[in-house]
């Protein structure tokens, strides 16, 4: 495994692999790797000859009052994990490599897809993600890129970016990796206290309950969703959102229609930790 910190170096290594006829799968991460990330790497190995992982905490996707400074960083542990998973290249740029140090004259704007869910709660979040992933795609030019379903709105937005920007890249959403009690794995779970960790899976259980009711025929789930929000608040959560969203538009839906795909998604705060989770509904 090779670690590259400059654009020239990573491009040179990837060029050499492509000259050998190798296909490239790319897994972008912000480090603090856990089993969820490792599952993406394993899927990437199934989809291409060589796996490239990026480790970069992107400042452009953090708001002014978010946890950029506190976000867990453990580069050596992450590199060791990548090597154990058979990763070929790890790209570890710094801010100057990714964004330069001079004036910027261009930016990416989003329309509609980022108005709700995480985009509604975190202004500028998806603009920062689209910017950095677009740059990664231009630098690495992978054949396949692997993302996690936990960040389903991110995946749908990036899929649209690939279509509109004409990237010749296949995007794959890997299933959500979960702990034994159902909690979706996340680097931010490290912020949870022992007591918070015990009740954290309640978000997923709330989603599962609503999913069962919808599958039993409830097509207007507003009252169900409101009740589950009340239940979560009673357990100590602070609700951000809990709703059913259109898979296509990322907008909330009041009445579900058979034959369509939806995202049942929630975001809550537990102490200082923000948890997100979702279930895809194919009706």
Secondary structure, DSSP 8 states (H G I E B T S, - for coil): -EEE-SHHHHHHHHHHHHHTT--EEEEEE-S---HHHHHHHHHHHHHSSEEEEEE---GGGS-TTSSTTTS---HHHHHHHHHHTT-SEEE---HHHHH-SS---------STTSSHHHHHSTTHHHHHHHHHHHHHHHH--SEEEEEGGGHHHHHHHHHHHHHHT---EEEEE---B-TTS-B--GGGGG--HHHHHHTTHHHHHHHHHHHHHHTT----HHHHHHHHHHHHHTT-EEEEEEEEETTT--B-SS--TT-EEEEEEEEEETTEEEEEEEEEE-
